[in-house]
Amino acid sequence: MPPSSAPVSPRAAAVEVLCLWATTHNSVDLLFRTAIEQVADVDRGLVKTLVYGVLRQKEYLDHILRRFSRHPLGKMKPRTLMTLRIGVYQLLFLSRIPQSAAVNSTINTFKASGQPSWLIGFANGLLRNVVRNRADIPRPEQLAEAEPPILNHPAWLLERWRKTFGETTTRAICACNNSEPPLTLRVNSCRTSRADLKDRMEKCGIRVVPGFFSPLALVIEDFPGPVASLPGYGEGLFQVQDEAAQLASLLVGKLPERCRILDGCAGLGGKSSHLAEMLPPGGTVVAVEPDGRRYRLLRENLLRLGQRESVIAVRSDLQGYAATHPHPFDAILIDAPCSGTGVIRRQPDIRWNRRPEDLGQYQRNQVFLLEIAATLLKPGGVLVYATCSLEPEENREVVDLFCARCPRFVRDPVAPFLPENAQRLVDDQGCFRPNPAQGMDGFFAARLIESGRL
């Protein structure tokens, strides 16, 4: 987006993000972060709602557009199609925006981008036709039951999930992915309790409920403001983290005093900070993260949460860190880079960006990371492998390949390390494997220990 001193309108910013995504297939999160720098603070929430909403409902929106358009969608330019999707999304999903305002703002977006008068007239007629016929337009849940169903996911992914989960669960996963996720927090148990933080938020008028699976989780269903404006954020009383990720950290189990834990793919530090809360006296967490932006945010989070002394942040990839020959670790967590098909609800572009052939490359890297981690582990230590993927190639198959190459490791059933409510999330191989239909991110985690044989 070109630099400008005047703020960009939220619809124009949303169109720009979606057009860049359509042509580059870069992460929409990265594109969004760049775009909002030129949007007024008050409008940033609307930009995100429009961008992420269109990506969640893309197939449905195109179905509606085909019904009202005399021009084939495949022949439209990306900017035209994205602007129309945004207009229809506002009309059918954003009840707080008056219909006239939704139509006029979309038409103004066309005008501001210098579109010809015939196209502006076509768009105006289409959107007003949608308004007139709104009562007869089927809702997404109705078309999800049609034949063939419109589920807002690519066919290859649906086929895989049907084989893995069955038709009913696949449809439930898609329904969750097509809705906005709640905001889930993990209470910083070193500074407050779940009950106290819940009480503080409710006194500020924020509706919050305890998480069902994690004893540290609080769930906020509808909070339109920035996370940093929540009570207790600046004091480090919580970290944003889904319940599935909270539970995965528990799989390291009971730790000895003065233990050393390695978070080999630390990201923003959600699991690193949770592991720090679990440390016995004298314990240390080493958090390794190669990306510059994530490393900076990791350090900021650790400072806010009061964990800069117990967590050592290292800017490096795991291979580079291993080359420094660190002292061995009692427990290692590898939350490996993956396809992310378990977090499509939060990152809706993933469903459209991924391809079946991507899974093989992810798998090779995941096995590689585990093999490096194995060289850094103390005898008798614990290795936890995790992904936010639903795909067997990145989960069970990775564990099988690793155990075949490093036969001293075997799976250790995870159920004893999880709260009672989370027992249902363990599969028949003793691994942690929730899916979005169960009310959280799709996830996988296996606990690996030495078997005593070579």
C-alpha positions as CSV (number, residue, x, y, z in Angstrom):
1,M,0.0,0.0,0.0
2,P,1.6,3.4,-1.0
3,P,2.5,5.8,1.8
4,S,0.1,8.5,2.5
5,S,-0.4,11.2,5.2
6,A,-4.2,10.8,5.2
7,P,-5.7,7.7,6.7
8,V,-7.0,5.1,4.2
9,S,-10.7,4.1,4.4
10,P,-11.2,0.7,6.0
11,R,-12.9,-0.7,2.9
12,A,-10.1,0.4,0.6
13,A,-7.5,-1.1,3.0
14,A,-9.4,-4.4,3.1
15,V,-9.6,-4.5,-0.7
16,E,-5.9,-3.8,-0.9
17,V,-5.0,-6.6,1.6
18,L,-7.2,-9.1,-0.2
19,C,-5.9,-8.2,-3.7
20,L,-2.3,-8.6,-2.4
21,W,-3.2,-11.9,-0.9
22,A,-4.8,-13.1,-4.1
23,T,-1.7,-12.2,-6.2
24,T,1.0,-13.2,-3.7
25,H,-0.6,-15.8,-1.4
26,N,1.5,-14.4,1.4
27,S,0.3,-14.7,4.9
28,V,-2.8,-12.5,5.3
29,D,-1.6,-11.7,8.9
30,L,1.6,-10.1,7.5
31,L,-0.3,-8.2,4.8
32,F,-2.9,-7.0,7.4
33,R,-0.2,-5.7,9.8
34,T,1.3,-3.6,7.0
35,A,-2.0,-2.3,5.8
36,I,-3.3,-1.1,9.2
37,E,-0.4,1.3,9.6
38,Q,-2.3,3.7,7.3
39,V,-5.7,3.2,8.8
40,A,-7.1,5.2,11.6
41,D,-7.0,3.3,14.9
42,V,-10.8,3.3,15.2
43,D,-11.1,1.6,11.8
44,R,-8.6,-1.2,12.3
45,G,-11.1,-3.6,13.8
46,L,-13.4,-3.2,10.8
47,V,-10.5,-3.9,8.3
48,K,-9.8,-7.1,10.1
49,T,-13.4,-8.1,10.2
50,L,-13.8,-7.5,6.5
51,V,-10.6,-9.3,5.4
52,Y,-10.9,-12.3,7.6
53,G,-14.7,-12.6,7.1
54,V,-14.3,-12.6,3.3
55,L,-11.7,-15.3,3.5
56,R,-13.9,-17.4,5.9
57,Q,-16.9,-17.1,3.6
58,K,-15.3,-16.8,0.2
59,E,-17.1,-19.8,-1.4
60,Y,-20.5,-18.7,0.0
61,L,-20.0,-15.1,-1.1
62,D,-19.1,-16.2,-4.6
63,H,-22.3,-18.4,-4.7
64,I,-24.4,-15.3,-3.9
65,L,-22.5,-13.2,-6.4
66,R,-23.1,-15.7,-9.2
67,R,-26.8,-15.5,-8.4
68,F,-27.0,-11.8,-8.9
69,S,-24.2,-11.1,-11.4
70,R,-24.7,-11.1,-15.2
71,H,-20.9,-11.3,-15.6
72,P,-18.9,-14.5,-14.9
73,L,-16.8,-14.2,-11.7
74,G,-13.9,-15.8,-13.4
75,K,-13.6,-12.9,-15.9
76,M,-13.6,-10.2,-13.2
77,K,-10.4,-8.5,-12.2
78,P,-9.3,-9.3,-8.6
79,R,-10.0,-5.8,-7.4
80,T,-13.6,-5.9,-8.7
81,L,-14.3,-9.3,-7.2
82,M,-12.7,-8.5,-3.9
83,T,-14.7,-5.2,-3.6
84,L,-17.9,-7.0,-4.4
85,R,-17.2,-9.7,-1.9
86,I,-16.6,-7.1,0.8
87,G,-19.9,-5.3,-0.2
88,V,-22.0,-8.5,0.0
89,Y,-20.2,-9.6,3.2
90,Q,-21.3,-6.4,4.9
91,L,-24.9,-6.8,3.7
92,L,-25.2,-10.4,4.9
93,F,-23.0,-10.6,8.0
94,L,-22.5,-7.2,9.5
95,S,-25.9,-6.2,11.0
96,R,-24.5,-3.2,12.8
97,I,-23.8,-1.5,9.4
98,P,-27.0,-0.1,7.8
99,Q,-27.6,-1.6,4.4
100,S,-27.5,1.8,2.7
101,A,-24.1,2.5,4.3
102,A,-22.8,-0.9,3.2
103,V,-23.8,-0.2,-0.4
104,N,-22.7,3.4,-0.5
105,S,-19.3,2.7,1.1
106,T,-18.7,-0.1,-1.4
107,I,-19.6,2.1,-4.3
108,N,-17.3,4.9,-2.9
109,T,-14.5,2.4,-2.8
110,F,-15.0,1.6,-6.5
111,K,-15.0,5.3,-7.3
112,A,-11.9,6.0,-5.2
113,S,-10.0,3.4,-7.1
114,G,-10.8,5.1,-10.4
115,Q,-13.2,2.4,-11.8
116,P,-15.2,3.2,-14.9
117,S,-18.8,4.4,-14.6
118,W,-20.2,1.3,-16.2
119,L,-18.6,-0.9,-13.6
120,I,-19.7,1.4,-10.8
121,G,-23.3,1.2,-12.1
122,F,-23.1,-2.6,-12.4
123,A,-21.8,-2.9,-8.8
124,N,-24.5,-0.5,-7.5
125,G,-27.3,-2.5,-9.2
126,L,-26.0,-5.8,-8.0
127,L,-25.7,-4.7,-4.4
128,R,-29.1,-3.1,-4.3
129,N,-30.5,-6.3,-5.8
130,V,-29.0,-8.2,-3.0
131,V,-30.7,-5.8,-0.5
132,R,-34.1,-6.2,-2.2
133,N,-33.8,-10.0,-2.1
134,R,-32.1,-10.4,1.2
135,A,-35.0,-12.3,2.8
136,D,-34.8,-15.0,0.2
137,I,-31.0,-15.5,0.3
138,P,-30.1,-18.8,2.0
139,R,-27.8,-18.6,5.0
140,P,-24.4,-20.3,5.0
141,E,-25.7,-23.1,7.3
142,Q,-28.5,-23.8,4.9
143,L,-26.1,-24.2,2.0
144,A,-23.8,-26.3,4.1
145,E,-26.6,-28.9,4.0
146,A,-27.2,-28.6,0.3
147,E,-25.9,-31.0,-2.3
148,P,-23.1,-30.4,-3.0
149,P,-22.6,-28.6,0.3
150,I,-20.9,-25.2,0.4
151,L,-18.4,-25.5,3.2
152,N,-15.9,-22.7,2.4
153,H,-12.9,-25.1,2.2
154,P,-11.0,-26.5,-0.8
155,A,-12.1,-29.9,-2.1
156,W,-8.8,-31.6,-1.4
157,L,-8.9,-30.7,2.3
158,L,-12.5,-31.8,2.7
159,E,-11.6,-35.1,1.1
160,R,-8.8,-35.7,3.5
161,W,-10.8,-34.7,6.6
162,R,-13.7,-37.0,5.5
163,K,-11.3,-39.9,5.4
164,T,-9.8,-39.0,8.8
165,F,-12.8,-37.7,10.8
166,G,-15.9,-38.8,8.8
167,E,-18.6,-36.5,7.3
168,T,-20.3,-35.3,10.4
169,T,-17.1,-34.2,12.2
170,T,-15.7,-32.7,8.9
171,R,-18.8,-30.5,8.6
172,A,-18.5,-29.5,12.3
173,I,-14.9,-28.5,11.8
174,C,-15.8,-26.4,8.8
175,A,-18.6,-24.7,10.6
176,C,-16.2,-23.7,13.4
177,N,-13.6,-22.6,10.9
178,N,-16.1,-20.3,9.3
179,S,-16.9,-18.5,12.5
180,E,-14.9,-15.9,14.5
181,P,-12.9,-17.6,17.3
182,P,-13.3,-16.5,20.9
183,L,-10.4,-14.8,22.6
184,T,-8.8,-17.3,25.0
185,L,-6.4,-16.3,27.7
186,R,-4.0,-18.3,29.9
187,V,-3.8,-16.8,33.4
188,N,-0.3,-16.1,34.6
189,S,-0.4,-18.2,37.7
190,C,2.7,-16.6,39.1
191,R,0.8,-13.3,39.4
192,T,-2.9,-14.0,39.8
193,S,-5.6,-16.7,39.9
194,R,-8.2,-17.5,37.3
195,A,-11.0,-16.5,39.7
196,D,-9.4,-13.1,40.6
197,L,-8.7,-12.2,36.9
198,K,-12.3,-13.3,36.0
199,D,-13.7,-11.1,38.7
200,R,-11.6,-8.1,37.7
201,M,-12.7,-8.4,34.1
202,E,-16.4,-8.7,35.0
203,K,-16.1,-5.6,37.1
204,C,-15.0,-3.8,33.9
205,G,-18.1,-5.1,32.1
206,I,-16.3,-7.9,30.1
207,R,-18.2,-11.1,29.8
208,V,-15.7,-14.0,30.5
209,V,-16.1,-17.7,31.3
210,P,-13.6,-20.3,32.5
211,G,-12.2,-22.6,29.9
212,F,-13.6,-26.1,29.9
213,F,-10.4,-28.1,29.4
214,S,-7.5,-26.0,30.8
215,P,-7.5,-25.0,34.5
216,L,-5.8,-21.7,33.5
217,A,-8.1,-20.7,30.6
218,L,-10.5,-17.8,30.5
219,V,-12.6,-17.3,27.3
220,I,-14.0,-14.0,26.1
221,E,-16.6,-14.5,23.4
222,D,-17.0,-11.0,22.1
223,F,-14.4,-8.3,22.8
224,P,-14.0,-5.8,20.0
225,G,-11.1,-3.8,21.3
226,P,-7.3,-4.6,21.2
227,V,-6.0,-7.2,23.6
228,A,-3.7,-4.6,25.2
229,S,-6.7,-2.7,26.5
230,L,-7.9,-5.7,28.6
231,P,-7.6,-5.3,32.4
232,G,-4.3,-6.8,33.6
233,Y,-2.6,-6.9,30.3
234,G,0.1,-4.4,31.2
235,E,0.6,-6.1,34.5
236,G,1.3,-9.4,32.8
237,L,-1.6,-11.2,34.4
238,F,-2.3,-13.2,31.2
239,Q,-1.1,-14.4,27.8
240,V,-3.3,-15.0,24.8
241,Q,-3.3,-18.7,24.2
242,D,-5.8,-21.3,23.0
243,E,-6.7,-24.1,25.4
244,A,-5.1,-26.8,23.2
245,A,-1.7,-25.1,23.3
246,Q,-2.1,-24.6,27.1
247,L,-2.7,-28.3,27.5
248,A,0.3,-29.3,25.3
249,S,2.8,-27.7,27.7
250,L,1.6,-29.9,30.5
251,L,2.9,-33.0,28.7
252,V,6.5,-32.3,29.9
253,G,5.3,-33.7,33.3
254,K,6.8,-33.3,36.7
255,L,10.2,-31.6,36.5
256,P,13.2,-32.0,38.8
257,E,14.7,-29.1,40.7
258,R,17.2,-27.0,38.8
259,C,15.9,-28.5,35.6
260,R,16.6,-27.2,32.1
261,I,13.8,-27.0,29.5
262,L,14.2,-26.2,25.9
263,D,11.4,-24.7,23.8
264,G,13.0,-25.3,20.4
265,C,10.5,-23.4,18.2
266,A,9.4,-20.7,20.6
267,G,7.5,-18.3,18.4
268,L,5.9,-15.5,20.5
269,G,6.6,-17.4,23.7
270,G,3.2,-18.7,24.6
271,K,4.5,-22.1,25.6
272,S,7.8,-20.8,26.9
273,S,6.1,-18.5,29.4
274,H,3.8,-21.4,30.4
275,L,6.7,-23.7,31.0
276,A,8.3,-20.9,33.1
277,E,5.3,-20.9,35.3
278,M,5.7,-24.7,35.8
279,L,9.4,-24.5,36.8
280,P,10.5,-25.9,40.1
281,P,13.2,-24.0,42.2
282,G,16.3,-23.2,40.2
283,G,14.8,-24.2,36.8
284,T,15.4,-22.5,33.5
285,V,13.7,-22.4,30.1
286,V,15.7,-21.7,26.9
287,A,13.5,-20.3,24.2
288,V,14.9,-20.5,20.6
289,E,13.4,-18.4,17.9
290,P,15.0,-17.4,14.6
291,D,12.6,-14.9,13.1
292,G,13.4,-11.3,14.0
293,R,9.9,-10.0,14.5
294,R,8.8,-13.0,16.6
295,Y,12.0,-12.9,18.6
296,R,11.3,-9.2,19.5
297,L,7.7,-10.0,20.5
298,L,8.9,-13.0,22.5
299,R,11.2,-10.8,24.6
300,E,8.5,-8.2,25.0
301,N,6.0,-10.9,26.3
302,L,8.6,-12.4,28.7
303,L,9.2,-8.9,30.1
304,R,5.5,-8.1,30.5
305,L,4.9,-11.5,32.2
306,G,7.9,-11.1,34.6
307,Q,9.8,-14.0,33.2
308,R,13.0,-12.5,31.7
309,E,15.0,-14.1,34.5
310,S,13.7,-17.6,34.2
311,V,13.5,-17.7,30.4
312,I,16.6,-17.2,28.3
313,A,15.6,-16.1,24.8
314,V,18.0,-17.1,22.0
315,R,17.7,-15.8,18.4
316,S,18.7,-18.8,16.4
317,D,17.2,-21.8,14.6
318,L,17.4,-25.1,16.4
319,Q,20.2,-26.4,14.2
320,G,22.3,-23.3,14.8
321,Y,21.6,-23.5,18.6
322,A,22.6,-27.2,18.7
323,A,25.9,-26.3,17.1
324,T,26.8,-24.2,20.2
325,H,26.8,-27.5,22.2
326,P,24.6,-26.4,25.1
327,H,24.3,-28.4,28.3
328,P,21.7,-31.2,27.8
329,F,18.0,-30.6,28.8
330,D,15.6,-32.5,31.1
331,A,12.7,-31.8,28.8
332,I,12.4,-30.4,25.2
333,L,9.3,-29.1,23.5
334,I,9.3,-29.0,19.7
335,D,6.1,-27.2,18.5
336,A,7.2,-27.5,14.9
337,P,6.3,-25.3,12.0
338,C,3.5,-27.0,10.1
339,S,0.6,-26.5,7.6
340,G,-1.5,-24.9,10.4
341,T,-4.7,-26.7,9.3
342,G,-5.8,-26.9,12.9
343,V,-5.9,-23.1,13.2
344,I,-7.8,-22.2,10.1
345,R,-10.4,-20.5,12.2
346,R,-7.9,-18.0,13.4
347,Q,-5.9,-17.8,10.1
348,P,-8.6,-18.3,7.4
349,D,-6.2,-17.8,4.5
350,I,-4.4,-21.1,5.3
351,R,-7.3,-23.1,3.8
352,W,-6.7,-21.4,0.4
353,N,-2.9,-21.1,0.6
354,R,-2.0,-24.7,1.3
355,R,-1.6,-27.5,-1.2
356,P,-1.4,-31.3,-0.7
357,E,2.3,-31.3,-1.9
358,D,3.2,-29.0,1.0
359,L,2.8,-31.7,3.6
360,G,5.8,-33.7,2.5
361,Q,8.2,-30.7,3.0
362,Y,6.7,-30.0,6.4
363,Q,7.1,-33.6,7.4
364,R,10.8,-33.7,6.4
365,N,11.5,-30.6,8.4
366,Q,9.6,-31.8,11.5
367,V,11.5,-35.1,11.6
368,F,14.7,-33.2,11.2
369,L,13.9,-31.0,14.2
370,L,13.1,-34.0,16.3
371,E,16.4,-35.6,15.4
372,I,18.3,-32.5,16.4
373,A,16.3,-32.3,19.7
374,A,17.2,-35.9,20.5
375,T,20.9,-35.0,20.6
376,L,20.2,-32.2,23.2
377,L,18.2,-34.3,25.6
378,K,19.5,-35.8,28.9
379,P,19.3,-39.6,29.3
380,G,15.9,-40.3,30.6
381,G,14.6,-36.9,29.5
382,V,11.2,-36.1,27.9
383,L,10.7,-35.0,24.3
384,V,7.3,-33.4,23.5
385,Y,6.4,-33.0,19.8
386,A,3.5,-30.8,18.8
387,T,1.9,-29.2,15.8
388,C,-1.3,-27.2,15.1
389,S,-2.0,-29.5,12.2
390,L,-4.8,-32.0,11.6
391,E,-2.9,-33.9,9.0
392,P,-1.5,-37.4,9.7
393,E,1.6,-36.8,7.7
394,E,2.6,-34.1,10.2
395,N,1.5,-35.9,13.3
396,R,1.4,-39.7,13.7
397,E,3.6,-40.3,10.7
398,V,6.3,-37.9,12.0
399,V,6.3,-39.7,15.3
400,D,6.6,-43.1,13.5
401,L,9.4,-41.9,11.3
402,F,11.3,-40.4,14.2
403,C,10.9,-43.5,16.4
404,A,12.1,-45.7,13.5
405,R,15.2,-43.6,13.1
406,C,15.8,-43.2,16.8
407,P,14.5,-46.5,18.2
408,R,15.5,-45.7,21.8
409,F,12.4,-43.4,21.9
410,V,8.8,-44.6,22.3
411,R,5.4,-42.9,22.8
412,D,4.4,-42.4,26.4
413,P,0.6,-42.1,26.9
414,V,-0.3,-38.5,27.6
415,A,-3.5,-39.0,29.5
416,P,-1.9,-39.0,33.0
417,F,-0.6,-35.5,32.4
418,L,-3.9,-33.9,31.4
419,P,-6.8,-32.6,33.5
420,E,-9.8,-35.0,33.7
421,N,-11.9,-32.9,31.4
422,A,-9.2,-33.3,28.7
423,Q,-9.0,-37.1,28.8
424,R,-11.5,-37.3,25.9
425,L,-8.9,-35.5,23.7
426,V,-6.5,-38.4,23.7
427,D,-6.5,-40.8,20.7
428,D,-6.0,-44.5,20.5
429,Q,-2.2,-44.2,20.3
430,G,-2.0,-42.2,23.5
431,C,-1.5,-38.8,21.8
432,F,-3.2,-35.5,22.4
433,R,-5.4,-34.8,19.3
434,P,-8.2,-32.3,19.7
435,N,-10.0,-30.9,16.6
436,P,-11.9,-27.6,16.2
437,A,-15.2,-29.3,16.5
438,Q,-14.4,-29.9,20.2
439,G,-14.2,-26.2,20.9
440,M,-10.5,-25.3,20.5
441,D,-7.8,-25.2,18.0
442,G,-6.9,-28.4,16.1
443,F,-3.7,-29.8,17.6
444,F,-1.5,-32.8,18.1
445,A,1.1,-33.6,20.7
446,A,3.0,-36.7,21.6
447,R,5.2,-37.4,24.6
448,L,8.3,-39.4,23.7
449,I,10.7,-41.0,26.2
450,E,13.6,-43.4,26.0
451,S,12.6,-47.0,26.1
452,G,15.8,-48.4,27.6
453,R,16.7,-50.2,24.4
454,L,18.9,-49.1,21.5
